[in-house]
Each structure stands twice: as C-alpha cells, then as structure tokens.
C-alpha cells in the first residue's frame, strides 16, 4: 500500500471492493464455525457432560460466548462493511480521491 510523505494511505475503489470481499469471506467462515461450535456444545451437553458443572458451562456459553460470537461479531462486521461501503461511495471511481484532488489543486 503506497503511503505519501504525510503518512496518509491512498485508497482506491478496488482496494475497498476487495476489503468488502474479505469481510464477506470472514463472515461466511465465522458463521460456519459458529454453527459447528453450537453443534459440538449441544452434543457435549446432551451426551457426555452433566451435573452442576455442565449447567454452569451451559450458562457461561449462553451468556458470554454466544453473544460475542453471534450478535457481537455480526454487529462488528456490519459496522466495518458499512464504513467501507460509505467510503467507497465517496471516492470517485476512476483514479481514487487523492489523484483527483491533486489534479484539482493544480488548477488555479
């Protein structure tokens, strides 16, 4: 990623579109792993793990782990996606914002 002398990262529409693809891939993988974990925990609690410790784990999983890997992760990914989509809308599609501002600044 090219950086100017001010330490500013130049973003292009293609970079942002690629970031959206990465978020989609991450979301898909996270959803699949979340489902696998739910299935594993469900099987564990129904077949091999019982008693007070199992009830405590079930409570911990439901109140701490589930919200973090479910709604919490979904909200985080939604926010990242929205930031990138809105930034993408604001950047001219041809050469990126930095190039166009540079050309505009050269015109007196």
C-alpha angles and dihedrals in degrees: 000000000000117000127196125225090270093060091250117147113227110223124201127196089246091057091052093046088052090050089054090052090051091050090051091050092047091048091051093049093045092050091051093048091046090055091048091050092049090051092048094048091046092052092045093051094045099046117018111020125059142147131053094322090054092049090049091050091047090052092047092048092049097045102035114018100036095053092047097050094034120037095006095055092041091054091048093051091045090053093049091048092049092049092051094044092051092046090049090053090053096051119082108244098226109064106346129261099282094057093047093047089049092053092045092051091054091059109083 
